[in-house]
Structure formats: C-alpha cells, structure tokens
Amino acid sequence: MAIKPVQADDVTERLEAYANWVRQLRAGKPVPNLDSDQSDPLARLGHELRLLADTLTRRERESQQLAHLVETVEQGLSVSDVLNRIFERFIGLIPYERIGCAFLSDDKCQVTSYWARSNLGLIQIAADYSRPIAGSSLERILLDGQPRIINDLEEYLKAKPTSDSTNRIVVEGGRSNLTCPLIVGNRPIGFLFFTSQYKNTYREIHQTIFRQIASQVSIVIDKSRVYQNIVERNRQLVNEGRRLEEVASRDALTGILNRSAIIAALARALIGKAESRKSVGVIMADIDHFKGLNDSLGHPAGDAALIEFTRRVAGALRQSDQLGRYGGEEFLIIIADTTNEALKFTAERLREAVSASPFILGADSRTVTASFGAVVSDRIDDTAQPIVAAADRALYAAKAAGRNCVVLAPQGALF
C-alpha cells in the first residue's frame, strides 16, 4: 500500500504541534489525543508519544500509591491497614475484585492466610487458613521469584482437582489470578493474591508493573509487621504488668484488696471526694471471737470463715464500694457518696448478712458475727490514716458494747 506524500508545510506544522504537545506534557497540563492515523511516519511518532504519555501517567500513579503506602507505615498503622490501602488505591494499576495476603512461617514450611478483602462473594479463605508449601505451586513461585498468572481458574482446577485453595477461590467467584511473591532482599515473607471475576484478565504488563513495585510493597508490609509485632509485644508486657500489679494488690486467701491496696484506694477516693464534694464513708469490720474459732476448729476452719465472711460482705456491697483485708480478721470497707445515716444503714446490712445463717466450716458449722465501726469523711483536707484510726476507735467501741453491733463515730471524731 502506497504512503501518501507529506508536504513540507504540513510537516513543519505537525512537528510544531507535537513539540507543543510535549511541552504541555512536561508542564503537567492535560494533553489532547494525537492523530491515531498511522499512514505516515509522523503519525506513527504521534502514536508513540501518546503511548509514552500513558506510560508516564501510569508510573506517576504508581509512585503516588507507593508514597501513600510509605506514609501508611510512617503513621504506624497495622498490616491490615496497609493491605486495605493497597486494595483501595491500586485498582487502577492492577485489575482485581479480591486481594488476599498470606505469610510464610518462620521455618518456611507453611503458608498461612493473614488477610483477605473481596468484592466477589463470601470469602472462602479466611485468616489462619494454612497449607504446607512443599510440593505446592507456590513453592515454584518462591524459587522463581516471579509473579504467576492463571487466566482460567476453572480450567486450572480441572487439571489440579485436589487444589483446595483454588476450589475455594472459584467458589467465591474468582476466574483469573495473579500471584505475587513478597520478598525483602533475598528473604521471602509471603504472597499477595490478586483475583478477578473475569477470565483472561491478567497480561504481561501486570507482571511488569508488579515487579516494579513488589520490592517496595514487600518492605512496607514487612515494616508494618515488625511494627505490629512490637506493638503487640508492648501490649502483652503492659497487660502482664497490670496482671502482676493486680496480683500484688490482692490478698492471697480471700482475693480482695490487701492492706496497702485498700489504703491506696481510700487515698484515691479522698482525692476524688475533694473534687466532687461528696462524702466518703469508711467501715472497719472485725470477726467476733475469731481467735477462739481458730483455736477450737483449727486454722483451715479459720481460713474458711475469712473466705465466707468476704463472700457475704462483698455480696452486700454496691459495685462502687471497695472491700479490703486490713489484717488478720479485720476488714476495711470504702463506701462512696454517703451520709452518716446511710453509712449506719449500710453497716447494719453488712452485719446482718454475716450473721444471717451459720458458716459451713469443713465438718462443722458455726454462727459467726462481726462488729463494725464506721466514720464519714466530709472535709476536703481529710487523709487516709486519721479516718482509718477513727473507724478503728468506733470498732473497739462496738466490741466494748457487746460485739455484733455497729458504732458510728461521732461528728468531730477526725479532729
């Protein structure tokens, strides 16, 4: 087919148009489509320029998406956050309706699904789905270090009917797949699986694109995994510290707050009272004739009595109240937001809960009673020790009055 001659004026005009088009492209301005007629060399040049513009645009988008991923890690987000960013922002670079991510075990013998997001059907390969790597098709991908394309998953499944993972993806709605190894340096860490609902979706260009971004994506994911492991380890250490602190604050026999912890709780309650202007009540309780019970029935029975006393008193308190073992058979109780009358009523309720029925103490049962001394703190500058001392004096007054009773400290008892 003969090529029609090109006039000199036409050549000059078209070359100037191409030069202006390139200037606009370099300036980042929108450029019009060039003549697609390739009947002469200049038209073919225009076509190549158009392809060059498409390539530059794609690479700019790739750079932007990678910058977003780097920013994601710098923000300290989790692996799942990074993968969600990939799912949301890479759709224009690699076609997919589903992305899955799986990581290799430390010994490289297992590959385990970590994350998946899909616009297909119900996800069939969820987290913790695991398979051995030896003898699988993924092993070959690790050896080659190259992405793999399967453009007809149904046909692939016919050839490999025992492939459970392929069957699951087909059930979910996937029809073609691009599997990409995640490699940091020479260290494989896992795979990204891009899946499309259509057959014949993936082409060589998608492999090329992924090779260009794979190492950076791998590093991003690996860094986020390291960060997440550090966060998880710190969380475990914090939880362990809290658990040890909780254990250290508990009485070994009864499980309630020990002496130092209940005093600290009272100090905090008094600080809160100063801010809220609400009174705090303190009750000191002592099991009557506890030494005689220990001497006659033995220490195991005494321990059982302490445990049962704790159970009954705790069951009669509000959630906002606090109970602690002050020492031996003495207990300290903090009653939030109360008055003299209300505190006396609360202490009487506790006394009745203790004596309501006999305690089962191994092979024996005994009626157990307790004495209660109570005091209300309503001054802003009250501190823990004077309040405890006042409650203790009221307790001794209750014992002197015959035990199994409540004595409320008189007003001014803290002075």
C-alpha positions as CSV (number, residue, x, y, z in Angstrom):
1,M,0.0,0.0,0.0
2,A,1.5,3.3,-1.1
3,I,2.2,6.0,1.5
4,K,0.9,9.4,0.5
5,P,3.5,12.2,0.3
6,V,3.7,14.7,3.1
7,Q,4.0,18.4,2.2
8,A,6.8,20.4,3.9
9,D,4.5,23.0,5.3
10,D,2.3,20.2,6.8
11,V,5.4,18.5,8.3
12,T,6.5,21.8,9.9
13,E,3.0,22.5,11.3
14,R,2.6,18.9,12.7
15,L,6.1,18.9,14.2
16,E,5.4,22.2,16.0
17,A,2.1,20.7,17.2
18,Y,3.9,17.7,18.6
19,A,6.6,19.9,20.2
20,N,3.8,22.0,21.9
21,W,2.1,18.7,23.0
22,V,5.4,17.6,24.6
23,R,5.8,21.0,26.3
24,Q,2.3,20.7,27.8
25,L,3.0,17.1,29.0
26,R,6.3,18.2,30.7
27,A,4.4,21.1,32.4
28,G,1.9,18.6,33.8
29,K,-1.0,20.0,31.8
30,P,-3.8,17.9,30.2
31,V,-2.9,17.0,26.6
32,P,-5.3,16.1,23.8
33,N,-5.3,12.8,21.9
34,L,-3.0,12.8,19.0
35,D,-3.9,11.7,15.5
36,S,-4.3,7.9,15.5
37,D,-3.8,7.7,11.7
38,Q,-0.5,5.8,11.2
39,S,-0.4,6.2,7.5
40,D,2.9,8.2,7.6
41,P,5.9,8.3,9.9
42,L,4.8,11.5,11.7
43,A,1.5,9.9,12.6
44,R,3.4,6.9,14.0
45,L,5.5,9.3,16.0
46,G,2.3,10.8,17.4
47,H,1.1,7.3,18.3
48,E,4.4,6.6,20.2
49,L,4.2,9.9,22.0
50,R,0.7,9.0,23.1
51,L,1.9,5.7,24.5
52,L,4.8,7.4,26.2
53,A,2.3,9.8,27.9
54,D,0.2,6.8,29.1
55,T,3.3,5.1,30.5
56,L,4.4,8.3,32.3
57,T,0.9,8.7,33.7
58,R,0.9,5.1,35.0
59,R,4.3,5.5,36.5
60,E,3.3,8.7,38.3
61,R,0.3,6.9,39.7
62,E,2.5,4.0,40.8
63,S,4.8,6.5,42.6
64,Q,1.9,8.2,44.3
65,Q,0.4,4.9,45.5
66,L,3.8,3.8,46.9
67,A,4.2,7.2,48.6
68,H,0.9,6.6,50.2
69,L,2.0,3.2,51.4
70,V,5.2,4.6,52.9
71,E,3.1,7.2,54.6
72,T,0.9,4.5,56.0
73,V,3.8,2.8,57.7
74,E,5.2,6.1,59.0
75,Q,1.8,6.6,60.6
76,G,2.3,3.4,62.5
77,L,-0.7,1.6,61.0
78,S,-1.1,-2.2,61.1
79,V,-0.6,-4.7,58.4
80,S,-4.3,-4.9,57.8
81,D,-4.4,-1.1,57.4
82,V,-1.6,-1.3,54.8
83,L,-3.4,-4.1,52.9
84,N,-6.6,-2.1,52.9
85,R,-4.8,0.9,51.4
86,I,-3.4,-1.4,48.7
87,F,-7.0,-2.7,48.0
88,E,-8.4,0.8,47.8
89,R,-5.7,2.5,45.8
90,F,-4.1,0.0,43.4
91,I,-7.3,-0.8,41.5
92,G,-6.2,1.4,38.5
93,L,-2.9,-0.3,38.2
94,I,-3.8,-4.0,38.6
95,P,-7.3,-5.1,37.9
96,Y,-8.9,-7.2,40.7
97,E,-12.1,-7.7,42.8
98,R,-10.2,-9.6,45.5
99,I,-6.9,-9.4,47.2
100,G,-5.5,-11.9,49.7
101,C,-2.4,-11.9,51.7
102,A,-0.6,-14.9,53.2
103,F,2.6,-15.1,55.2
104,L,5.3,-17.8,55.4
105,S,6.0,-19.5,58.8
106,D,9.4,-18.8,60.2
107,D,10.7,-22.2,59.0
108,K,9.2,-21.5,55.5
109,C,7.3,-24.8,55.7
110,Q,3.8,-23.4,55.9
111,V,1.9,-20.6,54.2
112,T,-1.0,-19.1,56.3
113,S,-3.7,-16.7,55.1
114,Y,-3.5,-13.5,57.1
115,W,-6.0,-11.1,55.4
116,A,-8.4,-11.0,52.6
117,R,-10.8,-8.4,51.1
118,S,-13.2,-9.2,48.3
119,N,-16.0,-7.7,46.2
120,L,-16.8,-11.2,44.9
121,G,-18.8,-13.5,47.1
122,L,-18.5,-14.7,50.7
123,I,-14.8,-15.0,51.5
124,Q,-13.8,-18.7,51.4
125,I,-10.2,-18.4,52.5
126,A,-10.2,-16.6,55.8
127,A,-7.4,-15.8,58.3
128,D,-5.5,-18.8,59.7
129,Y,-6.2,-21.0,56.6
130,S,-2.9,-22.8,56.3
131,R,-1.2,-25.2,53.8
132,P,2.3,-26.8,53.5
133,I,4.5,-25.0,51.0
134,A,6.5,-28.1,49.9
135,G,5.2,-29.6,46.6
136,S,2.7,-26.7,46.1
137,S,2.6,-24.4,43.1
138,L,3.6,-21.6,45.4
139,E,6.9,-23.2,46.1
140,R,7.8,-22.7,42.4
141,I,6.9,-19.0,42.6
142,L,9.3,-18.6,45.6
143,L,12.0,-20.4,43.6
144,D,11.5,-18.2,40.5
145,G,10.7,-15.0,42.5
146,Q,8.4,-14.0,39.7
147,P,4.6,-13.3,39.6
148,R,2.4,-16.1,38.2
149,I,-0.7,-15.7,36.1
150,I,-3.6,-18.1,35.9
151,N,-6.2,-16.7,33.5
152,D,-8.7,-19.5,33.7
153,L,-9.0,-20.9,37.3
154,E,-11.8,-23.3,36.3
155,E,-9.6,-25.0,33.8
156,Y,-6.7,-24.9,36.2
157,L,-8.9,-26.6,38.8
158,K,-9.8,-29.4,36.3
159,A,-6.1,-30.1,35.9
160,K,-5.5,-29.9,39.7
161,P,-8.7,-31.1,41.2
162,T,-7.1,-31.6,44.7
163,S,-6.2,-27.9,45.0
164,D,-8.4,-26.9,47.9
165,S,-7.4,-23.2,47.7
166,T,-8.2,-23.0,44.0
167,N,-11.5,-24.6,44.6
168,R,-12.3,-22.1,47.3
169,I,-11.4,-19.1,45.1
170,V,-13.6,-20.5,42.3
171,V,-16.5,-21.0,44.7
172,E,-16.0,-17.4,45.8
173,G,-16.3,-16.2,42.2
174,G,-12.7,-15.8,41.0
175,R,-11.9,-16.7,37.5
176,S,-8.3,-15.4,37.0
177,N,-5.5,-14.8,39.3
178,L,-2.1,-13.0,39.6
179,T,0.0,-14.4,42.5
180,C,2.9,-12.2,43.6
181,P,5.7,-13.2,45.9
182,L,6.6,-10.8,48.7
183,I,10.4,-10.8,49.0
184,V,12.6,-8.5,51.2
185,G,16.1,-8.7,49.9
186,N,16.5,-12.4,49.4
187,R,14.1,-13.3,52.1
188,P,10.6,-14.4,51.1
189,I,7.9,-13.4,53.5
190,G,4.7,-14.4,51.8
191,F,2.3,-13.7,48.8
192,L,-0.2,-11.3,47.5
193,F,-3.1,-12.8,45.5
194,F,-4.9,-10.6,43.1
195,T,-8.1,-12.2,41.8
196,S,-10.6,-11.1,39.1
197,Q,-14.1,-12.3,38.4
198,Y,-13.3,-12.4,34.7
199,K,-11.2,-14.8,32.7
200,N,-8.1,-13.7,30.8
201,T,-7.8,-10.5,33.0
202,Y,-4.0,-10.5,33.5
203,R,-1.3,-9.7,31.0
204,E,2.4,-9.4,30.9
205,I,2.1,-5.7,31.7
206,H,0.6,-6.6,35.1
207,Q,3.6,-8.8,35.8
208,T,5.9,-5.9,34.8
209,I,4.1,-3.4,37.0
210,F,4.2,-5.7,40.0
211,R,7.9,-6.4,39.5
212,Q,8.5,-2.6,39.6
213,I,6.6,-2.2,42.9
214,A,6.9,-5.6,44.6
215,S,10.1,-5.0,46.5
216,Q,8.8,-1.7,47.9
217,V,5.4,-3.2,48.8
218,S,7.2,-6.1,50.5
219,I,9.3,-3.8,52.5
220,V,6.2,-1.7,53.5
221,I,4.4,-4.8,54.6
222,D,7.4,-6.2,56.4
223,K,8.0,-3.0,58.3
224,S,4.4,-2.8,59.3
225,R,4.6,-6.4,60.5
226,V,7.6,-5.6,62.6
227,Y,5.9,-2.5,64.0
228,Q,2.8,-4.5,64.7
229,N,4.8,-7.2,66.5
230,I,6.4,-4.5,68.6
231,V,3.0,-3.0,69.4
232,E,1.7,-6.5,70.3
233,R,4.7,-7.3,72.4
234,N,4.3,-4.0,74.2
235,R,0.7,-4.7,74.7
236,Q,1.5,-8.1,76.2
237,L,4.1,-6.5,78.5
238,V,1.6,-3.9,79.7
239,N,-1.1,-6.5,80.3
240,E,1.4,-8.7,82.1
241,G,2.5,-5.7,84.2
242,R,-1.1,-4.9,85.0
243,R,-1.7,-8.6,85.9
244,L,1.3,-8.7,88.2
245,E,0.2,-5.4,89.8
246,E,-3.2,-6.8,90.3
247,V,-1.8,-10.0,91.9
248,A,0.4,-7.9,94.1
249,S,-2.6,-5.8,95.3
250,R,-4.7,-8.9,96.2
251,D,-5.0,-10.8,99.5
252,A,-3.8,-14.3,98.7
253,L,-6.5,-16.0,100.8
254,T,-9.7,-14.0,100.1
255,G,-8.8,-12.4,96.7
256,I,-9.9,-9.0,97.8
257,L,-7.6,-5.9,98.1
258,N,-4.7,-6.3,100.6
259,R,-3.9,-3.7,103.3
260,S,-1.6,-1.5,101.1
261,A,-4.1,-1.6,98.2
262,I,-7.2,-0.7,100.2
263,I,-5.3,2.2,101.9
264,A,-4.2,3.4,98.4
265,A,-7.8,3.1,97.2
266,L,-9.0,5.2,100.2
267,A,-6.4,7.8,99.4
268,R,-7.7,8.0,95.8
269,A,-11.3,8.1,97.0
270,L,-10.5,11.1,99.2
271,I,-8.8,12.9,96.3
272,G,-12.0,12.2,94.3
273,K,-14.1,13.4,97.1
274,A,-12.3,16.7,97.3
275,E,-13.0,17.3,93.6
276,S,-16.7,16.1,93.6
277,R,-17.5,17.5,97.1
278,K,-19.2,14.2,98.0
279,S,-18.6,12.5,101.4
280,V,-16.8,9.1,101.7
281,G,-17.7,6.5,104.3
282,V,-15.2,4.1,105.9
283,I,-16.2,1.0,107.8
284,M,-13.8,-1.2,109.9
285,A,-15.1,-4.7,110.5
286,D,-13.8,-7.4,112.7
287,I,-15.0,-11.0,113.1
288,D,-16.1,-11.6,116.7
289,H,-14.2,-14.3,118.7
290,F,-12.1,-15.3,115.7
291,K,-9.2,-16.5,117.8
292,G,-11.5,-18.9,119.7
293,L,-12.8,-20.2,116.4
294,N,-9.3,-20.8,115.2
295,D,-8.2,-22.5,118.5
296,S,-11.3,-24.8,118.6
297,L,-11.7,-25.8,115.0
298,G,-8.2,-25.2,113.6
299,H,-6.7,-22.8,111.1
300,P,-8.3,-24.4,108.0
301,A,-11.7,-23.6,109.6
302,G,-10.5,-20.1,110.3
303,D,-9.4,-19.6,106.7
304,A,-12.8,-20.9,105.6
305,A,-14.5,-18.4,107.9
306,L,-12.5,-15.5,106.4
307,I,-13.4,-16.6,102.9
308,E,-17.1,-16.9,103.7
309,F,-17.1,-13.6,105.5
310,T,-15.6,-11.9,102.5
311,R,-18.2,-13.6,100.2
312,R,-21.2,-12.4,102.3
313,V,-19.9,-8.8,102.7
314,A,-18.9,-8.4,99.1
315,G,-22.3,-9.7,98.0
316,A,-24.0,-6.9,100.1
317,L,-21.9,-4.0,98.7
318,R,-22.5,-1.9,95.7
319,Q,-20.2,-2.0,92.7
320,S,-18.8,1.4,93.6
321,D,-17.8,0.3,97.1
322,Q,-14.5,-1.3,97.8
323,L,-13.5,-4.1,100.3
324,G,-10.0,-4.9,101.5
325,R,-8.5,-7.2,104.2
326,Y,-6.8,-4.8,106.6
327,G,-5.0,-7.6,108.6
328,G,-5.9,-10.8,110.3
329,E,-9.7,-10.9,110.8
330,E,-10.1,-7.1,110.2
331,F,-11.5,-5.7,107.0
332,L,-11.7,-2.1,105.7
333,I,-14.7,-1.1,103.5
334,I,-14.9,2.2,101.5
335,I,-18.4,3.4,100.8
336,A,-18.7,6.1,98.1
337,D,-21.1,9.1,98.3
338,T,-22.8,8.5,101.6
339,T,-24.1,10.2,104.7
340,N,-24.0,9.3,108.4
341,E,-27.5,7.8,108.3
342,A,-26.8,5.9,105.1
343,L,-23.5,4.6,106.3
344,K,-25.0,3.3,109.5
345,F,-27.7,1.6,107.5
346,T,-25.1,0.0,105.2
347,A,-23.0,-1.3,108.1
348,E,-26.2,-2.8,109.7
349,R,-26.9,-4.5,106.4
350,L,-23.4,-6.0,106.3
351,R,-23.7,-7.1,109.9
352,E,-27.0,-8.9,109.2
353,A,-25.5,-10.6,106.0
354,V,-22.7,-12.0,108.2
355,S,-24.9,-13.4,110.9
356,A,-27.9,-14.4,108.8
357,S,-27.0,-18.2,108.7
358,P,-24.3,-20.4,110.1
359,F,-20.9,-20.6,108.3
360,I,-20.1,-24.1,107.0
361,L,-16.5,-24.7,108.2
362,G,-15.5,-28.1,106.9
363,A,-17.2,-30.7,109.0
364,D,-18.6,-28.1,111.4
365,S,-20.9,-25.1,111.2
366,R,-20.9,-22.1,113.4
367,T,-22.9,-18.9,113.7
368,V,-20.4,-16.1,113.1
369,T,-20.9,-12.5,113.9
370,A,-18.9,-9.3,113.4
371,S,-18.5,-5.9,114.9
372,F,-18.5,-2.7,112.7
373,G,-17.0,0.8,113.3
374,A,-18.0,3.5,110.8
375,V,-17.0,7.1,110.1
376,V,-17.9,9.6,107.4
377,S,-15.3,11.9,105.9
378,D,-16.8,15.1,104.7
379,R,-13.9,17.6,104.9
380,I,-11.8,18.4,101.9
381,D,-8.5,18.0,103.6
382,D,-9.1,14.6,105.2
383,T,-6.4,12.0,104.8
384,A,-6.5,8.2,105.0
385,Q,-4.7,7.4,108.3
386,P,-6.9,9.7,110.6
387,I,-10.0,8.3,109.0
388,V,-8.9,4.7,109.5
389,A,-7.9,5.5,113.1
390,A,-11.4,7.0,113.7
391,A,-13.1,3.9,112.2
392,D,-10.9,1.6,114.3
393,R,-11.8,3.5,117.5
394,A,-15.5,3.1,116.6
395,L,-14.9,-0.6,116.0
396,Y,-13.4,-1.0,119.5
397,A,-16.4,0.8,120.9
398,A,-18.7,-1.7,119.1
399,K,-16.7,-4.6,120.7
400,A,-16.9,-3.0,124.1
401,A,-20.7,-2.7,123.6
402,G,-21.0,-6.5,123.4
403,R,-20.0,-7.2,119.8
404,N,-22.2,-8.0,116.8
405,C,-23.2,-4.3,116.5
406,V,-22.4,-1.1,114.6
407,V,-21.0,2.0,116.2
408,L,-20.9,5.2,114.1
409,A,-18.1,7.6,115.0
410,P,-19.4,10.9,116.4
411,Q,-19.1,14.1,114.4
412,G,-15.7,15.6,115.0
413,A,-14.0,12.2,115.6
414,L,-11.4,13.0,113.0
415,F,-10.2,16.1,114.8
